[in-house]
Amino acid sequence: MKISDILNSGRPTLSFEVFPPKRSAGYEEVAEATEAIAALHPSFMSVTCGAGGTGSSRYTLRIAANLRDKTGTEVLPHLTCVSSTREYVRKTAEEYKARGFENIMALRGDIPKEGRTCWDYMYAADLIRDLRQYGDFCIGGACYPDGHVEAANKAEDIRHIKEKVDAGCSFLTTQMFFDNSVMYNYLYRLREAGITVPVLAGIMPITNVRQVETSVRLSGTYLPPRFKSMVDMFGNNPAAMKQAGIVYASEQIIELLANGVNHIHVYTMNHPDVAERILSNISELLGR
Ligand code: FAD
């Protein structure tokens, strides 16, 4: 089933993101954790992909196929292009198509510290255009409520998001944010720019203090005082930090749903217990 059909069903959706192992040694553990997350019956699950070029999507495909075949969950595999050749992308897309996948999340990926190894793709929009030729995929793209870290300003970033939508992207998922007003403002600006596709709110439950630094580095997102107080007070107490992070994320979701933001995508970091606790906090809101 296409993700666009799930999103356009008129009901709120809750989807979960997981990541694949980097090597075969961790495969069983990741497969087990992701199957446990699928057992919560999310609207769909996404599986991230490394940005390393050739071969980086191998475990994405394995985990995605395992989830779909074993649990029947609709899966959205990610595909990055920053270090990929056109030939690699074509073969990967053909493999997804042959295995019955109807959805792909098209990403550029972060530019490696040591620089690009391949220049076939400059931006995600180029990947989206190619994927449109390789199959009837429903394609998703990333967007950034605080602006992408490389963009000169938010207006320029939104112009580039519009290019992705015009290239054939059917929905967008946001980078994490911890202040819902940033999201409401962003949604307004997207709509003002003529972007009308569904936008999924990406929610990251912060369950340990190390995640705060990584999350801010990756997203450059604004940390509201309420969030900082939580980390200051509970950061040294792992159990308390985890509980507070789950409640914080749940409250963010409740407020988003109450304001008509109907599609929630939770970055689970492969933790079934975190996904389960968030779901139980909002299940009635989703009509379950
Ligand atoms: P693009 O849309 O190509 O944008 C990258 C930058 O280029 C932006 O600053 C944009 O404004 C600018 N730009 C775009 N077009 C033009 C143009 N024509 N001229 C000038 N500038 C332009 N990374 C992974 O490695 N694997 C994953 O699985 C993954 N999943 C993600 C899922 C979500 C929901 C999000 C939000 C991010 C994810 N990322 C992932 C991170 C993402 O790959 C990085 O943020 C990356 O730096 C940008 O990817 P993009 O697809 O948004 O790129």
py3Dmol code that shows the C-alpha trace and the ligand (Angstrom):
import py3Dmol

protein = """\
ATOM      1  CA  MET A   1       0.000   0.000   0.000  1.00  0.00           C
ATOM      2  CA  LYS A   2       1.200   3.484  -0.759  1.00  0.00           C
ATOM      3  CA  ILE A   3       2.006   5.718   2.228  1.00  0.00           C
ATOM      4  CA  SER A   4       0.080   8.537   0.521  1.00  0.00           C
ATOM      5  CA  ASP A   5      -3.094   6.402   0.717  1.00  0.00           C
ATOM      6  CA  ILE A   6      -2.488   5.784   4.435  1.00  0.00           C
ATOM      7  CA  LEU A   7      -1.956   9.519   5.029  1.00  0.00           C
ATOM      8  CA  ASN A   8      -5.007  10.519   3.013  1.00  0.00           C
ATOM      9  CA  SER A   9      -7.356   8.119   4.849  1.00  0.00           C
ATOM     10  CA  GLY A  10      -8.656  11.004   6.992  1.00  0.00           C
ATOM     11  CA  ARG A  11      -7.485   9.435  10.274  1.00  0.00           C
ATOM     12  CA  PRO A  12      -4.518  10.437  12.436  1.00  0.00           C
ATOM     13  CA  THR A  13      -1.462   8.267  11.830  1.00  0.00           C
ATOM     14  CA  LEU A  14       1.383   7.132  14.055  1.00  0.00           C
ATOM     15  CA  SER A  15       4.461   5.733  12.339  1.00  0.00           C
ATOM     16  CA  PHE A  16       7.773   4.539  13.762  1.00  0.00           C
ATOM     17  CA  GLU A  17      11.309   4.899  12.435  1.00  0.00           C
ATOM     18  CA  VAL A  18      13.992   2.268  13.025  1.00  0.00           C
ATOM     19  CA  PHE A  19      17.568   1.888  11.803  1.00  0.00           C
ATOM     20  CA  PRO A  20      19.316  -1.191  10.379  1.00  0.00           C
ATOM     21  CA  PRO A  21      22.535  -2.736  11.726  1.00  0.00           C
ATOM     22  CA  LYS A  22      25.828  -1.530  10.234  1.00  0.00           C
ATOM     23  CA  ARG A  23      27.113  -5.086   9.842  1.00  0.00           C
ATOM     24  CA  SER A  24      25.769  -8.613   9.910  1.00  0.00           C
ATOM     25  CA  ALA A  25      26.852  -9.217  13.526  1.00  0.00           C
ATOM     26  CA  GLY A  26      24.057  -6.992  14.865  1.00  0.00           C
ATOM     27  CA  TYR A  27      21.368  -8.209  12.480  1.00  0.00           C
ATOM     28  CA  GLU A  28      19.420 -10.587  14.779  1.00  0.00           C
ATOM     29  CA  GLU A  29      19.212  -8.083  17.612  1.00  0.00           C
ATOM     30  CA  VAL A  30      17.932  -5.319  15.323  1.00  0.00           C
ATOM     31  CA  ALA A  31      15.487  -7.667  13.577  1.00  0.00           C
ATOM     32  CA  GLU A  32      14.039  -8.679  16.949  1.00  0.00           C
ATOM     33  CA  ALA A  33      13.707  -5.082  18.212  1.00  0.00           C
ATOM     34  CA  THR A  34      12.090  -3.856  15.007  1.00  0.00           C
ATOM     35  CA  GLU A  35       9.654  -6.784  14.943  1.00  0.00           C
ATOM     36  CA  ALA A  36       8.647  -5.909  18.527  1.00  0.00           C
ATOM     37  CA  ILE A  37       7.989  -2.327  17.391  1.00  0.00           C
ATOM     38  CA  ALA A  38       5.947  -3.581  14.435  1.00  0.00           C
ATOM     39  CA  ALA A  39       3.848  -5.636  16.863  1.00  0.00           C
ATOM     40  CA  LEU A  40       2.439  -2.302  18.117  1.00  0.00           C
ATOM     41  CA  HIS A  41       0.656  -1.934  14.746  1.00  0.00           C
ATOM     42  CA  PRO A  42       1.933   1.458  13.635  1.00  0.00           C
ATOM     43  CA  SER A  43       0.429   3.015  10.503  1.00  0.00           C
ATOM     44  CA  PHE A  44       3.760   2.169   8.828  1.00  0.00           C
ATOM     45  CA  MET A  45       7.455   1.928   9.671  1.00  0.00           C
ATOM     46  CA  SER A  46      10.449   3.572   8.055  1.00  0.00           C
ATOM     47  CA  VAL A  47      13.933   2.058   7.936  1.00  0.00           C
ATOM     48  CA  THR A  48      16.874   4.471   7.658  1.00  0.00           C
ATOM     49  CA  CYS A  49      19.838   4.039   5.335  1.00  0.00           C
ATOM     50  CA  GLY A  50      23.500   4.975   5.715  1.00  0.00           C
ATOM     51  CA  ALA A  51      24.927   7.663   3.449  1.00  0.00           C
ATOM     52  CA  GLY A  52      27.938   5.605   2.463  1.00  0.00           C
ATOM     53  CA  GLY A  53      27.151   4.901  -1.203  1.00  0.00           C
ATOM     54  CA  THR A  54      27.463   1.453  -2.736  1.00  0.00           C
ATOM     55  CA  GLY A  55      26.136  -1.227  -0.449  1.00  0.00           C
ATOM     56  CA  SER A  56      24.859   1.131   2.239  1.00  0.00           C
ATOM     57  CA  SER A  57      21.247   0.154   1.649  1.00  0.00           C
ATOM     58  CA  ARG A  58      21.874  -3.608   1.947  1.00  0.00           C
ATOM     59  CA  TYR A  59      20.770  -3.885   5.572  1.00  0.00           C
ATOM     60  CA  THR A  60      17.968  -1.375   5.036  1.00  0.00           C
ATOM     61  CA  LEU A  61      16.512  -3.753   2.453  1.00  0.00           C
ATOM     62  CA  ARG A  62      17.006  -6.797   4.691  1.00  0.00           C
ATOM     63  CA  ILE A  63      15.339  -5.225   7.718  1.00  0.00           C
ATOM     64  CA  ALA A  64      12.560  -3.686   5.602  1.00  0.00           C
ATOM     65  CA  ALA A  65      11.809  -7.005   3.857  1.00  0.00           C
ATOM     66  CA  ASN A  66      11.939  -8.918   7.140  1.00  0.00           C
ATOM     67  CA  LEU A  67       9.477  -6.498   8.759  1.00  0.00           C
ATOM     68  CA  ARG A  68       7.051  -6.574   5.882  1.00  0.00           C
ATOM     69  CA  ASP A  69       7.179 -10.318   5.321  1.00  0.00           C
ATOM     70  CA  LYS A  70       7.048 -11.349   8.990  1.00  0.00           C
ATOM     71  CA  THR A  71       4.677  -8.738  10.402  1.00  0.00           C
ATOM     72  CA  GLY A  72       2.683  -7.454   7.414  1.00  0.00           C
ATOM     73  CA  THR A  73       3.557  -3.858   8.356  1.00  0.00           C
ATOM     74  CA  GLU A  74       3.799  -1.365   5.493  1.00  0.00           C
ATOM     75  CA  VAL A  75       7.432  -0.281   5.265  1.00  0.00           C
ATOM     76  CA  LEU A  76       9.133   2.835   3.928  1.00  0.00           C
ATOM     77  CA  PRO A  77      12.800   2.108   3.210  1.00  0.00           C
ATOM     78  CA  HIS A  78      15.106   5.159   3.041  1.00  0.00           C
ATOM     79  CA  LEU A  79      17.526   5.633   0.171  1.00  0.00           C
ATOM     80  CA  THR A  80      20.393   8.151   0.241  1.00  0.00           C
ATOM     81  CA  CYS A  81      22.295   9.389  -2.804  1.00  0.00           C
ATOM     82  CA  VAL A  82      25.174  11.617  -1.663  1.00  0.00           C
ATOM     83  CA  SER A  83      27.842   9.020  -2.418  1.00  0.00           C
ATOM     84  CA  SER A  84      25.921   6.858  -4.883  1.00  0.00           C
ATOM     85  CA  THR A  85      26.284   6.375  -8.610  1.00  0.00           C
ATOM     86  CA  ARG A  86      23.223   6.564 -10.857  1.00  0.00           C
ATOM     87  CA  GLU A  87      23.786   2.895 -11.684  1.00  0.00           C
ATOM     88  CA  TYR A  88      23.672   1.907  -7.997  1.00  0.00           C
ATOM     89  CA  VAL A  89      20.458   3.861  -7.448  1.00  0.00           C
ATOM     90  CA  ARG A  90      18.833   2.293 -10.509  1.00  0.00           C
ATOM     91  CA  LYS A  91      19.741  -1.242  -9.371  1.00  0.00           C
ATOM     92  CA  THR A  92      18.579  -0.576  -5.807  1.00  0.00           C
ATOM     93  CA  ALA A  93      15.264   0.881  -6.990  1.00  0.00           C
ATOM     94  CA  GLU A  94      14.755  -2.101  -9.291  1.00  0.00           C
ATOM     95  CA  GLU A  95      15.389  -4.464  -6.401  1.00  0.00           C
ATOM     96  CA  TYR A  96      12.842  -2.658  -4.213  1.00  0.00           C
ATOM     97  CA  LYS A  97      10.335  -2.771  -7.058  1.00  0.00           C
ATOM     98  CA  ALA A  98      10.950  -6.466  -7.721  1.00  0.00           C
ATOM     99  CA  ARG A  99      10.383  -7.216  -4.037  1.00  0.00           C
ATOM    100  CA  GLY A 100       7.068  -5.396  -4.052  1.00  0.00           C
ATOM    101  CA  PHE A 101       7.996  -2.207  -2.186  1.00  0.00           C
ATOM    102  CA  GLU A 102       5.780   0.704  -3.198  1.00  0.00           C
ATOM    103  CA  ASN A 103       7.346   3.443  -1.074  1.00  0.00           C
ATOM    104  CA  ILE A 104      10.796   5.048  -0.838  1.00  0.00           C
ATOM    105  CA  MET A 105      12.031   7.904   1.344  1.00  0.00           C
ATOM    106  CA  ALA A 106      14.449   9.816  -0.916  1.00  0.00           C
ATOM    107  CA  LEU A 107      17.316  11.586   0.826  1.00  0.00           C
ATOM    108  CA  ARG A 108      20.568  13.177  -0.123  1.00  0.00           C
ATOM    109  CA  GLY A 109      22.331  12.153   3.116  1.00  0.00           C
ATOM    110  CA  ASP A 110      24.907  14.209   4.975  1.00  0.00           C
ATOM    111  CA  ILE A 111      28.047  15.106   3.028  1.00  0.00           C
ATOM    112  CA  PRO A 112      30.824  12.898   4.475  1.00  0.00           C
ATOM    113  CA  LYS A 113      33.568  14.700   6.486  1.00  0.00           C
ATOM    114  CA  GLU A 114      36.161  13.458   4.013  1.00  0.00           C
ATOM    115  CA  GLY A 115      34.080  14.815   1.107  1.00  0.00           C
ATOM    116  CA  ARG A 116      31.949  13.167  -1.556  1.00  0.00           C
ATOM    117  CA  THR A 117      33.237  10.085  -3.336  1.00  0.00           C
ATOM    118  CA  CYS A 118      30.767  10.539  -6.174  1.00  0.00           C
ATOM    119  CA  TRP A 119      29.044  13.568  -7.739  1.00  0.00           C
ATOM    120  CA  ASP A 120      26.212  11.868  -9.643  1.00  0.00           C
ATOM    121  CA  TYR A 121      23.619  13.389  -7.295  1.00  0.00           C
ATOM    122  CA  MET A 122      23.804  16.919  -5.932  1.00  0.00           C
ATOM    123  CA  TYR A 123      20.449  17.036  -4.124  1.00  0.00           C
ATOM    124  CA  ALA A 124      17.570  14.802  -3.074  1.00  0.00           C
ATOM    125  CA  ALA A 125      15.409  16.351  -5.819  1.00  0.00           C
ATOM    126  CA  ASP A 126      17.702  14.695  -8.412  1.00  0.00           C
ATOM    127  CA  LEU A 127      17.154  11.327  -6.721  1.00  0.00           C
ATOM    128  CA  ILE A 128      13.386  11.865  -6.664  1.00  0.00           C
ATOM    129  CA  ARG A 129      13.371  12.574 -10.432  1.00  0.00           C
ATOM    130  CA  ASP A 130      15.294   9.346 -11.104  1.00  0.00           C
ATOM    131  CA  LEU A 131      13.106   7.233  -8.805  1.00  0.00           C
ATOM    132  CA  ARG A 132      10.016   8.462 -10.664  1.00  0.00           C
ATOM    133  CA  GLN A 133      11.441   6.869 -13.806  1.00  0.00           C
ATOM    134  CA  TYR A 134      12.308   3.561 -12.163  1.00  0.00           C
ATOM    135  CA  GLY A 135       8.874   2.660 -10.808  1.00  0.00           C
ATOM    136  CA  ASP A 136       5.501   3.807  -9.552  1.00  0.00           C
ATOM    137  CA  PHE A 137       6.886   4.567  -6.098  1.00  0.00           C
ATOM    138  CA  CYS A 138       5.235   6.801  -3.532  1.00  0.00           C
ATOM    139  CA  ILE A 139       8.196   9.010  -2.603  1.00  0.00           C
ATOM    140  CA  GLY A 140       8.783  10.862   0.650  1.00  0.00           C
ATOM    141  CA  GLY A 141      11.262  13.638   1.385  1.00  0.00           C
ATOM    142  CA  ALA A 142      12.809  15.308   4.431  1.00  0.00           C
ATOM    143  CA  CYS A 143      12.071  18.823   5.632  1.00  0.00           C
ATOM    144  CA  TYR A 144      13.453  21.009   8.396  1.00  0.00           C
ATOM    145  CA  PRO A 145      11.279  23.208  10.647  1.00  0.00           C
ATOM    146  CA  ASP A 146      14.408  25.024  11.902  1.00  0.00           C
ATOM    147  CA  GLY A 147      15.884  25.198   8.376  1.00  0.00           C
ATOM    148  CA  HIS A 148      18.480  22.703   7.115  1.00  0.00           C
ATOM    149  CA  VAL A 149      21.896  23.284   8.687  1.00  0.00           C
ATOM    150  CA  GLU A 150      23.491  24.056   5.283  1.00  0.00           C
ATOM    151  CA  ALA A 151      20.789  26.468   4.118  1.00  0.00           C
ATOM    152  CA  ALA A 152      21.546  30.196   4.187  1.00  0.00           C
ATOM    153  CA  ASN A 153      18.056  30.932   5.510  1.00  0.00           C
ATOM    154  CA  LYS A 154      14.637  29.314   5.934  1.00  0.00           C
ATOM    155  CA  ALA A 155      13.104  30.971   2.870  1.00  0.00           C
ATOM    156  CA  GLU A 156      15.797  29.482   0.608  1.00  0.00           C
ATOM    157  CA  ASP A 157      15.406  26.091   2.285  1.00  0.00           C
ATOM    158  CA  ILE A 158      11.639  26.143   1.694  1.00  0.00           C
ATOM    159  CA  ARG A 159      12.216  26.975  -1.999  1.00  0.00           C
ATOM    160  CA  HIS A 160      14.316  23.807  -2.203  1.00  0.00           C
ATOM    161  CA  ILE A 161      11.624  21.786  -0.431  1.00  0.00           C
ATOM    162  CA  LYS A 162       9.188  23.022  -3.088  1.00  0.00           C
ATOM    163  CA  GLU A 163      11.595  21.722  -5.761  1.00  0.00           C
ATOM    164  CA  LYS A 164      11.437  18.271  -4.138  1.00  0.00           C
ATOM    165  CA  VAL A 165       7.645  18.307  -4.117  1.00  0.00           C
ATOM    166  CA  ASP A 166       7.553  19.495  -7.729  1.00  0.00           C
ATOM    167  CA  ALA A 167       9.988  16.682  -8.582  1.00  0.00           C
ATOM    168  CA  GLY A 168       7.437  14.130  -7.331  1.00  0.00           C
ATOM    169  CA  CYS A 169       7.607  13.857  -3.574  1.00  0.00           C
ATOM    170  CA  SER A 170       4.169  12.924  -2.154  1.00  0.00           C
ATOM    171  CA  PHE A 171       4.775  13.655   1.523  1.00  0.00           C
ATOM    172  CA  LEU A 172       7.375  15.216   3.797  1.00  0.00           C
ATOM    173  CA  THR A 173       8.670  14.169   7.202  1.00  0.00           C
ATOM    174  CA  THR A 174      10.204  16.769   9.468  1.00  0.00           C
ATOM    175  CA  GLN A 175      13.468  16.705  11.275  1.00  0.00           C
ATOM    176  CA  MET A 176      13.008  16.527  15.065  1.00  0.00           C
ATOM    177  CA  PHE A 177      11.887  19.632  16.921  1.00  0.00           C
ATOM    178  CA  PHE A 178      11.195  20.219  20.616  1.00  0.00           C
ATOM    179  CA  ASP A 179       9.042  23.322  20.429  1.00  0.00           C
ATOM    180  CA  ASN A 180       5.717  22.860  18.652  1.00  0.00           C
ATOM    181  CA  SER A 181       5.439  26.555  17.830  1.00  0.00           C
ATOM    182  CA  VAL A 182       8.433  26.090  15.495  1.00  0.00           C
ATOM    183  CA  MET A 183       6.403  23.425  13.658  1.00  0.00           C
ATOM    184  CA  TYR A 184       3.203  25.492  13.437  1.00  0.00           C
ATOM    185  CA  ASN A 185       5.147  28.423  12.008  1.00  0.00           C
ATOM    186  CA  TYR A 186       6.906  26.142   9.542  1.00  0.00           C
ATOM    187  CA  LEU A 187       3.654  24.523   8.378  1.00  0.00           C
ATOM    188  CA  TYR A 188       2.255  27.977   7.721  1.00  0.00           C
ATOM    189  CA  ARG A 189       5.302  28.894   5.637  1.00  0.00           C
ATOM    190  CA  LEU A 190       5.151  25.623   3.677  1.00  0.00           C
ATOM    191  CA  ARG A 191       1.485  26.178   2.831  1.00  0.00           C
ATOM    192  CA  GLU A 192       2.231  29.808   1.938  1.00  0.00           C
ATOM    193  CA  ALA A 193       4.889  28.510  -0.501  1.00  0.00           C
ATOM    194  CA  GLY A 194       2.229  26.347  -2.188  1.00  0.00           C
ATOM    195  CA  ILE A 195       3.370  23.056  -0.613  1.00  0.00           C
ATOM    196  CA  THR A 196       0.202  21.099   0.076  1.00  0.00           C
ATOM    197  CA  VAL A 197       1.442  17.512   0.520  1.00  0.00           C
ATOM    198  CA  PRO A 198       0.979  15.868   3.953  1.00  0.00           C
ATOM    199  CA  VAL A 199       3.710  16.764   6.458  1.00  0.00           C
ATOM    200  CA  LEU A 200       4.593  14.226   9.163  1.00  0.00           C
ATOM    201  CA  ALA A 201       5.843  15.654  12.450  1.00  0.00           C
ATOM    202  CA  GLY A 202       9.103  13.914  13.398  1.00  0.00           C
ATOM    203  CA  ILE A 203       9.233  13.409  17.158  1.00  0.00           C
ATOM    204  CA  MET A 204      12.380  12.297  18.958  1.00  0.00           C
ATOM    205  CA  PRO A 205      11.845  11.023  22.510  1.00  0.00           C
ATOM    206  CA  ILE A 206      15.046  12.023  24.304  1.00  0.00           C
ATOM    207  CA  THR A 207      15.745   9.145  26.665  1.00  0.00           C
ATOM    208  CA  ASN A 208      19.334   9.867  27.692  1.00  0.00           C
ATOM    209  CA  VAL A 209      21.462  12.945  28.036  1.00  0.00           C
ATOM    210  CA  ARG A 210      23.923  11.960  25.266  1.00  0.00           C
ATOM    211  CA  GLN A 211      21.096  12.109  22.745  1.00  0.00           C
ATOM    212  CA  VAL A 212      20.610  15.819  23.427  1.00  0.00           C
ATOM    213  CA  GLU A 213      24.010  16.763  22.046  1.00  0.00           C
ATOM    214  CA  THR A 214      23.690  14.462  18.990  1.00  0.00           C
ATOM    215  CA  SER A 215      20.184  15.679  18.271  1.00  0.00           C
ATOM    216  CA  VAL A 216      21.141  19.345  18.412  1.00  0.00           C
ATOM    217  CA  ARG A 217      24.230  18.744  16.258  1.00  0.00           C
ATOM    218  CA  LEU A 218      22.210  16.916  13.601  1.00  0.00           C
ATOM    219  CA  SER A 219      19.184  19.168  13.559  1.00  0.00           C
ATOM    220  CA  GLY A 220      20.349  22.549  14.877  1.00  0.00           C
ATOM    221  CA  THR A 221      16.939  22.673  16.510  1.00  0.00           C
ATOM    222  CA  TYR A 222      15.900  25.203  19.150  1.00  0.00           C
ATOM    223  CA  LEU A 223      15.723  23.865  22.714  1.00  0.00           C
ATOM    224  CA  PRO A 224      12.956  25.561  24.712  1.00  0.00           C
ATOM    225  CA  PRO A 225      13.581  26.426  28.401  1.00  0.00           C
ATOM    226  CA  ARG A 226      11.152  23.692  29.535  1.00  0.00           C
ATOM    227  CA  PHE A 227      13.222  21.102  27.672  1.00  0.00           C
ATOM    228  CA  LYS A 228      16.526  22.431  29.052  1.00  0.00           C
ATOM    229  CA  SER A 229      15.180  22.382  32.622  1.00  0.00           C
ATOM    230  CA  MET A 230      14.181  18.758  32.152  1.00  0.00           C
ATOM    231  CA  VAL A 231      17.687  17.807  31.009  1.00  0.00           C
ATOM    232  CA  ASP A 232      19.345  19.901  33.759  1.00  0.00           C
ATOM    233  CA  MET A 233      17.219  18.310  36.460  1.00  0.00           C
ATOM    234  CA  PHE A 234      17.137  14.671  35.321  1.00  0.00           C
ATOM    235  CA  GLY A 235      20.148  14.297  32.998  1.00  0.00           C
ATOM    236  CA  ASN A 236      22.220  12.512  35.649  1.00  0.00           C
ATOM    237  CA  ASN A 237      19.458  10.072  36.556  1.00  0.00           C
ATOM    238  CA  PRO A 238      19.023   7.691  33.579  1.00  0.00           C
ATOM    239  CA  ALA A 239      15.666   6.234  34.686  1.00  0.00           C
ATOM    240  CA  ALA A 240      14.199   9.666  35.436  1.00  0.00           C
ATOM    241  CA  MET A 241      15.568  11.127  32.182  1.00  0.00           C
ATOM    242  CA  LYS A 242      14.011   8.323  30.160  1.00  0.00           C
ATOM    243  CA  GLN A 243      10.633   8.753  31.846  1.00  0.00           C
ATOM    244  CA  ALA A 244      10.721  12.533  31.457  1.00  0.00           C
ATOM    245  CA  GLY A 245      11.772  12.251  27.770  1.00  0.00           C
ATOM    246  CA  ILE A 246       8.892   9.911  26.987  1.00  0.00           C
ATOM    247  CA  VAL A 247       6.390  12.173  28.756  1.00  0.00           C
ATOM    248  CA  TYR A 248       7.820  15.244  26.988  1.00  0.00           C
ATOM    249  CA  ALA A 249       7.466  13.580  23.575  1.00  0.00           C
ATOM    250  CA  SER A 250       3.947  12.348  24.438  1.00  0.00           C
ATOM    251  CA  GLU A 251       2.884  15.863  25.465  1.00  0.00           C
ATOM    252  CA  GLN A 252       4.308  17.272  22.241  1.00  0.00           C
ATOM    253  CA  ILE A 253       2.272  14.714  20.270  1.00  0.00           C
ATOM    254  CA  ILE A 254      -0.934  15.378  22.220  1.00  0.00           C
ATOM    255  CA  GLU A 255      -0.629  19.101  21.541  1.00  0.00           C
ATOM    256  CA  LEU A 256       0.119  18.526  17.854  1.00  0.00           C
ATOM    257  CA  LEU A 257      -2.903  16.250  17.436  1.00  0.00           C
ATOM    258  CA  ALA A 258      -5.072  18.760  19.321  1.00  0.00           C
ATOM    259  CA  ASN A 259      -3.988  21.395  16.798  1.00  0.00           C
ATOM    260  CA  GLY A 260      -4.756  19.313  13.736  1.00  0.00           C
ATOM    261  CA  VAL A 261      -1.259  17.993  12.995  1.00  0.00           C
ATOM    262  CA  ASN A 262      -2.499  14.504  12.266  1.00  0.00           C
ATOM    263  CA  HIS A 263       0.596  12.589  11.185  1.00  0.00           C
ATOM    264  CA  ILE A 264       3.194  11.722  13.807  1.00  0.00           C
ATOM    265  CA  HIS A 265       6.457   9.938  13.035  1.00  0.00           C
ATOM    266  CA  VAL A 266       8.410   8.787  16.096  1.00  0.00           C
ATOM    267  CA  TYR A 267      12.158   8.217  15.984  1.00  0.00           C
ATOM    268  CA  THR A 268      12.221   5.089  18.144  1.00  0.00           C
ATOM    269  CA  MET A 269      15.999   4.501  18.066  1.00  0.00           C
ATOM    270  CA  ASN A 270      15.009   0.788  17.930  1.00  0.00           C
ATOM    271  CA  HIS A 271      13.587   0.865  21.492  1.00  0.00           C
ATOM    272  CA  PRO A 272      10.311  -1.118  21.600  1.00  0.00           C
ATOM    273  CA  ASP A 273       9.612  -0.034  25.191  1.00  0.00           C
ATOM    274  CA  VAL A 274       9.823   3.661  24.246  1.00  0.00           C
ATOM    275  CA  ALA A 275       7.496   3.158  21.263  1.00  0.00           C
ATOM    276  CA  GLU A 276       5.088   1.158  23.422  1.00  0.00           C
ATOM    277  CA  ARG A 277       4.967   3.750  26.217  1.00  0.00           C
ATOM    278  CA  ILE A 278       4.347   6.589  23.767  1.00  0.00           C
ATOM    279  CA  LEU A 279       1.601   4.626  22.047  1.00  0.00           C
ATOM    280  CA  SER A 280      -0.104   3.841  25.359  1.00  0.00           C
ATOM    281  CA  ASN A 281      -0.058   7.573  26.244  1.00  0.00           C
ATOM    282  CA  ILE A 282      -1.921   8.536  23.071  1.00  0.00           C
ATOM    283  CA  SER A 283      -3.847   5.431  21.977  1.00  0.00           C
ATOM    284  CA  GLU A 284      -7.297   6.907  22.675  1.00  0.00           C
ATOM    285  CA  LEU A 285      -6.369  10.019  20.685  1.00  0.00           C
ATOM    286  CA  LEU A 286      -5.665   7.795  17.710  1.00  0.00           C
ATOM    287  CA  GLY A 287      -9.015   6.046  18.151  1.00  0.00           C
ATOM    288  CA  ARG A 288      -7.483   2.701  19.071  1.00  0.00           C
TER     289      ARG A 288
END
"""
ligand_1 = """\
53
FAD
P 18.347 18.046 0.107
O 16.853 18.092 0.031
O 19.091 17.707 -1.093
O 18.848 19.328 0.825
C 20.188 19.430 1.298
C 20.604 20.892 1.356
O 20.759 21.384 0.013
C 19.583 21.818 2.027
O 20.295 22.818 2.718
C 18.833 22.433 0.846
O 18.304 23.711 1.163
C 19.949 22.532 -0.189
N 19.473 22.476 -1.584
C 18.548 21.641 -2.094
N 18.388 21.878 -3.421
C 19.252 22.869 -3.743
C 19.581 23.556 -4.942
N 18.943 23.282 -6.102
N 20.529 24.539 -4.918
C 21.161 24.849 -3.747
N 20.899 24.229 -2.573
C 19.966 23.249 -2.571
N 20.296 10.696 6.526
C 20.815 9.482 6.217
O 22.007 9.361 5.942
N 20.012 8.362 6.197
C 18.695 8.418 6.471
O 18.005 7.385 6.427
C 18.124 9.684 6.810
N 16.799 9.805 7.088
C 16.272 11.044 7.357
C 14.884 11.168 7.604
C 14.331 12.393 7.896
C 12.854 12.507 8.162
C 15.170 13.558 7.958
C 14.571 14.899 8.301
C 16.524 13.444 7.709
C 17.104 12.206 7.399
N 18.464 12.057 7.123
C 18.978 10.824 6.821
C 19.354 13.222 7.175
C 19.521 13.895 5.798
O 20.122 12.978 4.902
C 20.427 15.123 5.975
O 19.744 16.118 6.700
C 21.023 15.684 4.698
O 22.022 16.646 5.056
C 20.018 16.384 3.779
O 19.229 15.489 3.133
P 17.972 15.986 2.250
O 17.410 14.807 1.606
O 17.097 16.849 3.060
O 18.769 16.883 1.178
"""
view = py3Dmol.view(width=600, height=400)
view.addModel(protein, "pdb")
view.setStyle({"model": 0}, {"cartoon": {"style": "trace"}})
view.addModel(ligand_1, "xyz")
view.setStyle({"model": 1}, {"stick": {}})
view.zoomTo()
view.show()
